[in-house]
Amino acid sequence: MSLNLELVELSVDIALAKTLLNKESDMNKTKLKDVQKSVEEMLVSKQKNGTIKSEIDEAVFLCGAMTVIHQVFSSTPDSMDSVPPMWVFSGMSGRSVNDYNYDK
């Protein structure tokens, strides 16, 4: 894994931790939709500043986010009920989750 992708994954973990810490201290009061929205906003920011340069970088970023969200919000370890399906399917199909046009 390249250093760039490792930094992307680390930034997801840090950003999610900040989002969770900035919310009320009780995890039950933290809204899953707020965290998902924060990840999507961060994705757009990273696309615009060039940190995420391709659909592959985007998929790695979202995988990191999905891992953290799943650990914090899923009802059971086998359930993916906390992960937006579009995040999974866009990465599997090689498309951008927000239809961002990466320069090829």
C-alpha positions, -999 to +999 in steps of 0.1 A: +000+000+000+014+034-009+021+060+016-007+082+001-033+055+007-021+049+042-024+086+049-060+086+035-070+058+058-054+075+088-072+107+080-105+089+079-099+074+113-088+108+128-118+126+112-143+101+124-128+102+159-131+140+159-167+138+147-176+114+174-157+135+201-174+167+190-208+152+194-223+146+228-203+122+249-230+095+250-224+074+218-261+066+217-268+103+210-244+105+181-264+102+150-252+077+124-264+100+096-243+128+109-212+107+108-220+094+073-226+130+061-193+141+076-175+113+058-191+124+025-182+160+031-146+151+038-145+130+006-155+160-014-129+181+003-102+156-003-112+152-040-110+190-045-077+193-028-062+164-047-056+140-017-079+115-033-069+112-069-088+082-083-117+059-078-093+035-061-082+061-036-119+069-030-127+032-024-098+029+001-110+061+019-145+047+022-133+013+033-116+030+062-147+049+070-169+018+067-147-001+091-149+025+118-186+031+113-193-006+114-174-010+146-192+018+163-227+016+150-236-019+137-262-038+157-242-070+154-207-080+141-223-098+111-246-069+102-237-042+078-268-022+086-247+010+094-229+012+061-245+030+031-249+004+003-238+030-023-204+032-006-199-006-011-213-008-046-196+022-061-162+009-050-170-026-064-180-011-097-151+013-100-174+044-099-172+074-077-198+075-050-206+112-058-199+110-096-167+130-092-148+133-125-112+123-118-087+135-145-074+105-162 
